[in-house]
Amino acid sequence: MRVLVTGGAGFIGSHYVRSLLAGAYPAYADAEVVVLDLLTYAGTLTNLPSGGFRFVRGDIRDPVAVTQAMAGVDVVVHFAAESHVDRSIAGAADFVSTNVVGTQVLLQTALAEGVSRFVHVSTDEVYGSIDSGSWPETHALEPNSPYSASKASSDLLARAYHRTYGLPVCVTRCSNNYGPHQFPEKVIPLFVSNLLDGKPVPLYGDGLNVRDWLHVDDHCRGIQLVAEKGRDGEVYNIGGGTEITNRDLTHRLLATVGAGEEMVEPVPDRLGHDRRYSVDWSKIADELGYAPRVPFEQGLSDTVAWYTANRAWWEPLKPR
């Protein structure tokens, strides 16, 4: 078996690759692993082991590079994406180009190469914002940022390639990820690294936006279950089961680092800031046996400890 991991030098993709090579997924124990990554600002080879896989530096929008990387591949796990909402608000073009066109190039190449499973990794943000309850996979897509709109578009392309051509595609939609190796523009590594540097943390608006937090290891286990046992053409939500406000998250980080409330700097709210995300992940639990294993308190503490011990990894990545 040969597995292609797109975006495998990024935060979630590299965790999947490291887990796969470490034997965490027995069904893929003998798999050959190919990583395709352009190594943009958020992808770095320092996230990956020193060997055990073939690395291809290339753009998912480039049909030649994609065809070369996908030759002989049985399974594609597609993580590669522009993913930071703030960057998409500042400039949407790269998000549309990479997330939509890049996904179409991958789908078309997978069809031509006869790939037996294509897992498209998406986000709960495609559903929009929900005041109460949780979204099932059948909920309408109502994205509110250029980022989430580009991901919703790529989800629909994945659906279309299954319905039109019979490509064996599954889509996963996860809640907010956290863990080691996350680029320090996202809230947890940004706040932790700021606090370690004695700098304030910028809290949007009133801080009452609610997110469900999912440890990256749980997310990757869910993706692997879908890769192994998911039904073709289906969407699977993957949640963490810990919904808290951004203000509560901030206070937990302050306490873990040993900083006070004076380190919180309120800033104007993000444009179009979704108030609450919440996915119903009963489908993947019932069909595939998924359940998150990492308690949030332990996962958050371990994540803070990782950033504390790995200043040499994140310090060069932060603007000065």
C-alpha positions as CSV (number, residue, x, y, z in Angstrom):
1,M,0.0,0.0,0.0
2,R,1.2,3.5,-0.8
3,V,-0.3,6.6,1.0
4,L,0.0,10.1,-0.2
5,V,-0.3,12.8,2.5
6,T,-0.8,16.3,1.1
7,G,0.3,19.1,3.4
8,G,2.3,16.6,5.4
9,A,4.8,19.1,6.7
10,G,2.1,21.2,8.4
11,F,0.6,20.9,11.8
12,I,-2.1,18.2,11.4
13,G,-0.6,16.5,8.4
14,S,2.8,16.1,10.1
15,H,1.2,14.6,13.2
16,Y,-0.6,12.1,11.0
17,V,2.7,11.2,9.2
18,R,4.6,10.8,12.5
19,S,1.8,8.6,13.9
20,L,1.7,6.5,10.8
21,L,5.4,6.0,10.7
22,A,5.5,5.2,14.4
23,G,3.0,2.3,14.0
24,A,0.0,4.0,15.6
25,Y,-2.3,2.7,12.7
26,P,-1.7,-1.1,12.5
27,A,-3.8,-1.5,9.3
28,Y,-1.2,0.8,7.5
29,A,1.9,-0.6,9.2
30,D,3.5,-1.6,5.9
31,A,2.5,1.4,4.0
32,E,4.9,3.4,1.8
33,V,4.4,7.1,2.7
34,V,4.7,10.0,0.3
35,V,4.5,13.5,1.6
36,L,3.6,16.3,-0.9
37,D,4.1,19.8,0.5
38,L,5.0,23.2,-0.9
39,L,6.7,24.3,2.4
40,T,4.9,27.6,2.6
41,Y,5.2,29.6,5.8
42,A,3.3,27.1,7.9
43,G,5.0,24.0,6.7
44,T,8.5,22.9,7.7
45,L,10.5,19.8,7.5
46,T,11.4,20.2,11.2
47,N,7.9,18.8,11.8
48,L,8.8,15.5,10.2
49,P,11.0,12.5,11.1
50,S,14.4,12.3,9.4
51,G,13.4,9.4,7.2
52,G,10.9,6.6,6.5
53,F,9.0,8.4,3.8
54,R,9.5,10.0,0.4
55,F,9.2,13.8,0.3
56,V,8.0,15.7,-2.8
57,R,8.1,19.5,-2.7
58,G,5.3,20.7,-4.9
59,D,2.1,22.7,-5.2
60,I,-1.2,20.9,-5.2
61,R,-2.3,23.3,-7.9
62,D,0.4,21.9,-10.3
63,P,-0.9,18.9,-12.2
64,V,2.6,17.8,-13.1
65,A,3.8,17.8,-9.5
66,V,0.6,16.1,-8.3
67,T,0.8,13.4,-10.9
68,Q,4.4,12.6,-10.0
69,A,3.6,12.4,-6.3
70,M,0.4,10.3,-6.8
71,A,1.9,7.7,-9.1
72,G,1.1,4.2,-7.7
73,V,-0.8,5.6,-4.7
74,D,-3.7,3.7,-3.2
75,V,-4.8,6.2,-0.5
76,V,-4.7,10.0,-0.5
77,V,-5.2,11.9,2.8
78,H,-5.6,15.5,1.8
79,F,-4.6,18.0,4.5
80,A,-3.0,20.7,2.3
81,A,-4.8,24.1,2.7
82,E,-4.5,27.7,3.5
83,S,-6.2,27.7,6.9
84,H,-5.9,30.9,8.9
85,V,-9.1,32.9,8.9
86,D,-7.4,36.3,9.6
87,R,-5.2,35.8,6.6
88,S,-8.2,35.0,4.4
89,I,-9.9,38.2,5.5
90,A,-6.8,40.2,4.6
91,G,-6.5,38.5,1.2
92,A,-8.8,35.7,-0.1
93,A,-7.2,34.9,-3.4
94,D,-4.6,32.4,-2.2
95,F,-7.3,30.6,-0.2
96,V,-9.6,30.2,-3.2
97,S,-6.7,29.2,-5.5
98,T,-5.1,26.6,-3.1
99,N,-8.2,25.2,-1.4
100,V,-10.5,25.1,-4.4
101,V,-8.3,24.7,-7.5
102,G,-5.7,22.6,-5.6
103,T,-8.4,20.2,-4.4
104,Q,-9.8,19.9,-7.9
105,V,-6.4,19.0,-9.3
106,L,-5.9,16.4,-6.6
107,L,-9.4,14.9,-7.2
108,Q,-8.9,14.8,-11.0
109,T,-5.5,13.1,-10.6
110,A,-6.8,10.6,-8.1
111,L,-9.5,9.7,-10.7
112,A,-6.9,9.3,-13.4
113,E,-4.6,7.2,-11.2
114,G,-7.3,4.9,-9.9
115,V,-6.9,5.8,-6.2
116,S,-9.0,3.5,-4.0
117,R,-9.7,6.0,-1.2
118,F,-9.5,9.8,-1.0
119,V,-9.9,11.4,2.4
120,H,-10.6,15.2,2.2
121,V,-9.9,16.9,5.5
122,S,-12.2,19.9,6.1
123,T,-13.5,22.0,9.0
124,D,-16.6,22.6,11.0
125,E,-16.4,26.3,9.9
126,V,-18.1,25.4,6.7
127,Y,-21.4,25.2,8.6
128,G,-21.3,28.8,9.7
129,S,-22.3,29.7,13.3
130,I,-24.8,27.9,15.6
131,D,-26.5,29.4,18.7
132,S,-27.5,26.1,20.3
133,G,-27.3,22.4,19.5
134,S,-24.8,20.8,17.2
135,W,-24.5,20.4,13.4
136,P,-25.1,17.0,11.9
137,E,-23.3,16.2,8.6
138,T,-26.5,16.9,6.7
139,H,-26.7,20.6,7.8
140,A,-26.5,23.2,5.1
141,L,-23.1,24.8,4.4
142,E,-23.3,28.4,5.4
143,P,-19.7,29.7,5.6
144,N,-19.0,33.2,6.8
145,S,-15.3,33.8,6.1
146,P,-13.3,33.6,2.8
147,Y,-11.4,30.7,4.4
148,S,-14.5,28.7,5.3
149,A,-16.1,29.5,2.0
150,S,-13.1,28.1,0.1
151,K,-13.2,24.9,2.3
152,A,-17.0,24.5,1.6
153,S,-16.3,24.8,-2.1
154,S,-13.7,22.1,-1.9
155,D,-16.1,19.9,0.1
156,L,-18.6,20.2,-2.7
157,L,-16.0,19.4,-5.3
158,A,-15.2,16.2,-3.4
159,R,-18.9,15.3,-3.3
160,A,-19.2,16.0,-7.0
161,Y,-16.3,13.8,-7.9
162,H,-17.9,10.9,-6.0
163,R,-21.4,11.5,-7.4
164,T,-20.3,12.1,-11.0
165,Y,-17.3,9.9,-11.4
166,G,-17.6,7.4,-8.6
167,L,-14.3,8.5,-7.0
168,P,-14.2,6.8,-3.5
169,V,-14.1,10.1,-1.5
170,C,-14.8,10.7,2.2
171,V,-14.9,14.1,3.8
172,T,-14.1,14.8,7.4
173,R,-15.0,18.0,9.3
174,C,-13.2,18.7,12.5
175,S,-13.5,21.2,15.3
176,N,-10.7,23.4,16.6
177,N,-7.4,21.5,16.8
178,Y,-4.6,22.0,19.2
179,G,-1.3,20.3,20.1
180,P,2.4,20.4,19.4
181,H,3.9,21.8,16.2
182,Q,1.0,24.2,15.5
183,F,2.1,27.3,13.8
184,P,2.2,30.2,16.2
185,E,-0.5,32.3,14.5
186,K,-3.3,30.2,15.9
187,V,-4.7,31.1,19.3
188,I,-3.1,28.5,21.6
189,P,0.5,28.7,20.4
190,L,0.2,32.4,19.8
191,F,-1.0,33.0,23.4
192,V,1.5,30.6,25.0
193,S,4.5,31.9,23.1
194,N,3.5,35.5,23.8
195,L,3.2,34.7,27.5
196,L,6.5,32.9,27.5
197,D,8.0,36.1,26.0
198,G,6.3,38.3,28.6
199,K,4.0,39.9,26.0
200,P,0.2,40.4,26.3
201,V,-2.3,38.1,24.5
202,P,-4.8,39.7,22.1
203,L,-8.4,38.6,23.0
204,Y,-11.0,39.4,20.3
205,G,-14.1,41.3,21.3
206,D,-15.8,40.1,24.5
207,G,-14.1,36.8,24.4
208,L,-17.3,34.8,24.6
209,N,-17.0,33.1,21.2
210,V,-17.4,29.3,21.8
211,R,-15.2,26.6,20.2
212,D,-15.0,22.8,20.6
213,W,-11.4,21.8,21.2
214,L,-10.0,18.6,19.6
215,H,-6.5,17.3,20.3
216,V,-4.6,16.7,17.1
217,D,-3.9,13.1,18.0
218,D,-7.7,12.4,18.4
219,H,-8.3,14.1,15.1
220,C,-5.8,12.0,13.3
221,R,-7.2,8.8,14.8
222,G,-10.6,9.8,13.5
223,I,-9.2,10.5,10.0
224,Q,-7.5,7.1,10.1
225,L,-10.8,5.4,11.0
226,V,-12.4,7.1,8.0
227,A,-9.5,6.1,5.7
228,E,-9.9,2.5,6.8
229,K,-13.6,2.0,7.2
230,G,-15.5,5.1,6.1
231,R,-18.3,4.7,3.5
232,D,-17.6,6.2,0.1
233,G,-19.3,9.5,-0.5
234,E,-20.0,10.2,3.2
235,V,-19.1,13.1,5.5
236,Y,-17.9,12.5,9.0
237,N,-17.8,15.2,11.8
238,I,-14.9,14.8,14.2
239,G,-15.2,16.6,17.6
240,G,-13.4,16.8,20.8
241,G,-16.2,17.2,23.3
242,T,-14.9,20.3,25.1
243,E,-16.8,23.5,24.3
244,I,-15.4,26.6,26.1
245,T,-15.3,30.3,25.4
246,N,-12.2,32.0,24.2
247,R,-12.1,33.9,27.5
248,D,-12.2,30.7,29.5
249,L,-9.4,29.3,27.3
250,T,-7.4,32.4,27.8
251,H,-7.7,32.1,31.6
252,R,-6.7,28.5,31.5
253,L,-3.6,29.4,29.6
254,L,-2.8,32.2,32.0
255,A,-3.0,29.8,34.9
256,T,-0.9,27.2,33.2
257,V,1.9,29.6,32.4
258,G,1.5,31.4,35.8
259,A,0.5,34.8,34.3
260,G,-2.1,37.3,35.5
261,E,-5.2,38.9,34.0
262,E,-3.1,42.0,33.2
263,M,-1.6,40.1,30.4
264,V,-4.9,40.1,28.5
265,E,-5.2,42.8,25.9
266,P,-8.8,43.2,24.5
267,V,-8.7,44.0,20.7
268,P,-11.5,44.8,18.2
269,D,-13.4,41.7,17.2
270,R,-12.6,39.9,14.0
271,L,-14.7,40.7,11.0
272,G,-17.6,38.3,10.6
273,H,-16.5,36.4,13.7
274,D,-18.6,33.3,14.1
275,R,-20.1,33.1,17.6
276,R,-20.2,29.3,18.2
277,Y,-19.2,26.1,16.5
278,S,-20.4,22.7,17.6
279,V,-20.4,19.5,15.6
280,D,-22.5,16.4,16.3
281,W,-20.0,13.5,15.9
282,S,-22.3,10.7,16.8
283,K,-22.1,9.3,13.2
284,I,-18.4,8.6,13.4
285,A,-18.8,7.2,16.9
286,D,-21.7,4.9,16.0
287,E,-20.3,3.7,12.6
288,L,-16.6,3.6,13.2
289,G,-16.1,3.5,16.9
290,Y,-14.5,7.0,17.3
291,A,-14.2,8.7,20.7
292,P,-11.7,11.3,21.8
293,R,-9.1,10.0,24.2
294,V,-7.1,13.0,25.3
295,P,-8.7,14.9,28.2
296,F,-8.6,18.6,27.5
297,E,-6.9,19.6,30.7
298,Q,-4.1,17.1,30.1
299,G,-3.8,17.9,26.5
300,L,-3.6,21.6,27.1
301,S,-1.1,21.2,29.9
302,D,1.1,18.9,27.6
303,T,0.8,21.4,24.8
304,V,2.0,24.3,26.9
305,A,4.8,22.2,28.2
306,W,5.8,21.3,24.6
307,Y,6.0,25.0,23.6
308,T,7.9,25.8,26.8
309,A,10.5,23.2,26.0
310,N,10.7,23.9,22.2
311,R,11.4,27.6,22.0
312,A,13.9,26.8,19.3
313,W,11.1,25.5,17.1
314,W,8.6,28.4,17.4
315,E,10.8,31.4,18.0
316,P,12.1,31.7,14.4
317,L,8.5,31.4,13.1
318,K,7.2,34.5,15.0
319,P,7.4,38.0,13.5
320,R,9.6,40.3,15.4
